[in-house]
């Protein structure tokens, strides 16, 4: 089983094209059999406005974006939906279908209100459901989230940390050593993936493509060309995320 564990998918933000059909068309013949999906950033907040103020319109846009993923899977390509959370911390919208959380911002984007009581309550709810969080944040906020805000919550750092301060910075801080911290391979370099495997093994590294920004077939080939066994490739490309999600939100 090959599972792409990092896919953006939606129909409100049309550039670049990232609907279910768009994704399905590019993975045809790749061997990818299932996909973890979360909404595009621009369906959640205005990433180009650092002074972004939430509104009823944006709340409705977010709600529609998260709900879209609940209804699009087919037998040809089942979808594993993750809930993209923002500053309304609307964990009341979580359903039994949601298997993970997307928590995302870049350094020049609007900030999460980490000191809000609603944030603490949301993290408590995520923890109680044992849901993994795909955390893409600045380095300092990544450290704070893992060490203070969401201790013991399972965190998947995407891109081997490329947008969380860098693979090396996370390594030097010791975050990769933590048993609750995973890495995904989307857009990461072969050298960093290889170093991670050499240092930490294969049990907490997960294949992802970052569609539409990454090419799923090319990202998969990157794993398939690693100098590791076929069994290890299967663990990275499917078994690790399967095992993680078996215990999520059950």
Secondary structure, DSSP 4 states (H G I P E B T S, - for coil): --EEEEEE--SS--SS--SHHHHHHHHTTS---EEEEE--GGGTS-TT-TT----HHHHHHHHHHHHHGGG---SSSEEEEEEE--TT--GGG--TT--EEEEE--TTSPPP-TTSHHHHHHHHHHHHTT-EEEEE--HHHHHHIIIIITTTS-EEEGGGGTTTT-HHHHHHHT-TTSTTEEEE-TT--HHHHHHHHHHH-STTEE----BTTS-HHHHHHHHHTSSS-HHHHHIIIIIHHHHHHHTS--
